[in-house]
């Protein structure tokens, strides 16, 4: 199983409390072990004071996390990582 991660970086819009502006977007492919490490790091960042929200859904690889929303402790920055999975043999993406 392979995974494609699209990570969006947001910063708080000036003069607003809850509205974020997109700053940049990253895209990379990772293997199952890298995905697993990325998802298991969420409790560590929660202990540092940040906010980590993990959204799960059924994918071609099973019931897995497909979106992670992270906010910094001061709530000035937000990162959204979306995961898309595909089977190596079929080479087909699964968005959900």
C-alpha positions, 0 to 999 in steps of 0.5 A: 500500500502506498499513500499520497499526502497533500499538506496545506499550511494556513496562517491566521488572517489578520484581524480575525480569530478563526479565519485562516489563509492558505500559505502553501501546499506540499505534496509527497508520496510515502509508504505505510511505515512513514504514514504510521509514524505520522499518525502515531505522533498526534498524542505527542503534539497534543501534550505540547499544547497543540490541537490534533484532530484525526478524521478516519474513514473507510479506504481501500486499505481499511479504516484509516486516518485520512485527514489530520488537522493540526493547530499550533498552541497559540492558534496562529498556524494550522496544517491540514494533511490529507491522505490518499491511498492506493494499491500498488498492484492496481495503481488506483487511488482511493480518495475515501 
